């Protein structure tokens, strides 16, 4: 054994590390270091290689997708849990579940088995649902969704968003709605009022089941009808403008040939149609803007003032009805028939604001001003000017009154939109 090999074998790990660092840093030639430490150059290069590999391993990040997150024991019970999760959470089809199990787990399962497992789960869920106490629901949102072409009767608690009714049926008539509402009543469902659109089946069914219990109108549907009317009018006005421009171009060419008189009547009529349609579209847009921002908005005037404004909108729509634009008449009739239901939320809010005024011993008009403050964007100077004015007016009561008004507004629904949130998953929950 030579002296260099015996020295190298006797070096401790930290000494080897120091030598590796010196070689990597190139502080001095390797041959000088080998003579000085009484080791071979081959030994020093080997220590450098070890250190370099260690550095590379420390600084080369392993790709996240190659890291093992955890090991999972896959049992039959776990497989069936995965099946239910794929169907109810991921909205996967039966065939999709079969394909996933085959490709990822090499596990074969028939569609019939999957169907039976889902059926078993549904039966368990139905028992749990039937045992729920629905007596705490104060406002029930009712609506009709569709799975394919089949109606699904749906009911949601406005406060908790709990879905207490989700039933696929053949018909959505009075008898069907009445039956399921009475069934829910057996579980304690007895809301102060409900909220639904103008569907005849819903309202007739509720009346048959619960008599004169209030059913407030859904403002979203009527506003959507108005938005559709505005879009149609805008398209017609744009079409009239395009037609007028085309006729003007033809007129210019006809004038060059000395035949401009042939198009003058058509062009005059086209210009008149464009002006009339632009005016009509503008008027309807303004009226519906008032309806949305002032009459059907949560923060607004009293119920009596809203009703007066609603009647004004209806009268103005009637004046502008035409045989060509049938949507105006349809909207006017809908507003006339539904106005009391649509404004029912305002009566509820008025009562809550009156209770706040009574509790804090202040005029109702002041509480109404706090309510109207919520209508203004916080980023504007107008909001903070009004905020300061009310703070001076109410002094130390202001923040507490403001908080009470916010809660009153939050607990006064105007639309059954929560039901629409179930639309994507409804087919998989049945």
Secondary structure, DSSP 8 states (H G I E B T S, - for coil): --HHHHHHHH--HHHHHHHHHHHHHT-S-HHHHHHHHT--HHHHHHHHHHHHHHHHHHHS---GGGS--------HHHHHHHHHHHHHTS---HHHHHHHHHHHH-----HHHHHHHHHHHHHHHHHHHHT---TT--EEEEEEEEETTEEEEEEEETTT--EEEEEE-S--SHHHHHHHHHHHHTTT---SEEEE-S-HHHHHHHHHHHTT--EEE-HHHHHHHHHHHHHHHHHHHHHHHHHHHHHHHHHHHHHHTT-THHHHHHHHHHHHHHHHHHHHHHHHHHHHHHIIIIISSSS-S-HHHHHHHHHHHHHHHHHT--SS-HHHHHHHHHHHHHHHHHTHHHHHHHHHHHHHHHHHT--HHHHHHHHHHTTS-TTSHHHHHHHHHHHHHHGGGHHHHHHHHHHHHHT-----HHHHTTTTTHHHH-
